[in-house]
């Protein structure tokens, strides 16, 4: 990273530790290297975590924020409702088939 940004390890360490600020150009370059949006870096909070998943320099970003849990809960509720709808429609389909069979006879 320091080579790509043309910084010393000491300078980059100070950036990582929040001991100094960086300009928009360096922020954009960091975002480009990480494959993310510069706003993700600017708006970064301690509720987000970065994990280096390979030695090739590729990095995956995992966002561990509260909205994820709320989103997950909403999906679980929606899944439950869809399962209930599916069961209702299955029963309705069986009822309609029985009615149709009676009409055909």
C-alpha positions as CSV (number, residue, x, y, z in Angstrom):
1,X,0.0,0.0,0.0
2,X,2.8,2.4,0.9
3,X,4.4,1.9,-2.5
4,X,1.1,2.4,-4.4
5,X,0.5,5.7,-2.4
6,X,4.2,6.8,-2.6
7,X,4.4,7.1,1.2
8,X,6.7,5.9,3.9
9,X,5.6,3.2,6.2
10,X,5.7,5.7,9.0
11,X,3.4,8.2,7.1
12,X,1.0,5.4,6.2
13,X,0.9,4.2,9.8
14,X,0.0,7.7,11.0
15,X,-2.9,7.7,8.5
16,X,-4.1,4.3,9.7
17,X,-3.9,5.4,13.4
18,X,-5.8,8.7,12.7
19,X,-2.8,10.7,13.7
20,X,-2.9,12.8,10.5
21,X,-5.4,13.5,7.8
22,X,-5.0,12.8,4.1
23,X,-6.2,14.7,1.1
24,X,-8.9,13.7,-1.3
25,X,-6.3,12.5,-3.9
26,X,-4.7,10.0,-1.5
27,X,-8.2,8.9,-0.3
28,X,-9.2,8.3,-3.9
29,X,-6.0,6.3,-4.5
30,X,-6.6,4.2,-1.3
31,X,-10.2,3.5,-2.5
32,X,-9.0,2.5,-5.9
33,X,-6.5,0.0,-4.4
34,X,-9.1,-1.4,-2.1
35,X,-11.7,-1.5,-4.8
36,X,-14.2,0.6,-2.9
37,X,-15.8,4.0,-3.1
38,X,-13.9,7.0,-1.5
39,X,-17.0,7.8,0.5
40,X,-16.7,4.4,2.2
41,X,-13.3,5.5,3.5
42,X,-14.3,9.0,4.4
43,X,-17.4,7.8,6.3
44,X,-15.7,4.8,7.9
45,X,-16.7,4.1,11.5
46,X,-15.5,1.7,14.1
47,X,-18.6,-0.5,13.3
48,X,-16.9,-1.5,10.1
49,X,-14.1,-4.1,9.8
50,X,-11.6,-4.9,7.1
51,X,-10.2,-8.4,6.8
52,X,-7.3,-9.2,4.5
53,X,-8.3,-12.6,3.1
54,X,-5.3,-13.3,0.8
55,X,-1.6,-12.7,0.6
56,X,-2.0,-11.4,-3.0
57,X,-3.2,-8.1,-1.7
58,X,-6.9,-8.7,-2.4
59,X,-9.1,-7.4,0.4
60,X,-12.7,-8.2,1.3
61,X,-14.7,-5.6,3.2
62,X,-17.2,-6.8,5.8
63,X,-19.5,-4.1,7.1
64,X,-20.6,-5.1,10.6
65,X,-23.0,-2.4,11.4
66,X,-26.3,-2.4,13.2
67,X,-28.4,-1.9,10.0
68,X,-27.2,-5.4,8.8
69,X,-29.0,-7.0,11.8
70,X,-32.1,-5.0,11.2
71,X,-32.0,-5.9,7.5
72,X,-31.5,-9.6,8.4
73,X,-34.4,-9.5,10.8
74,X,-36.6,-7.9,8.1
75,X,-35.6,-10.7,5.6
76,X,-36.4,-13.4,8.2
77,X,-39.8,-11.9,8.7
78,X,-40.4,-11.7,5.0
79,X,-39.3,-15.3,4.6
80,X,-41.7,-16.4,7.3
81,X,-44.6,-14.5,5.7
82,X,-43.8,-16.0,2.2
83,X,-43.7,-19.5,3.7
84,X,-47.1,-18.9,5.3
85,X,-48.4,-17.5,1.9
86,X,-47.1,-20.6,0.2
87,X,-48.9,-22.9,2.5
88,X,-52.1,-20.9,2.2
89,X,-51.9,-21.0,-1.6
90,X,-51.2,-24.8,-1.5
91,X,-54.3,-25.4,0.6
92,X,-56.3,-23.1,-1.6
93,X,-55.1,-24.9,-4.7
94,X,-56.2,-28.3,-3.2
95,X,-59.6,-26.9,-2.3
96,X,-60.1,-25.5,-5.9
97,X,-59.0,-28.9,-7.4
98,X,-61.6,-30.7,-5.2
99,X,-64.3,-28.2,-6.3
100,X,-63.3,-28.7,-9.9
101,X,-63.4,-32.4,-9.6
102,X,-66.9,-32.3,-8.2
103,X,-68.1,-30.0,-11.1
104,X,-66.6,-32.3,-13.7
105,X,-68.3,-35.5,-12.2
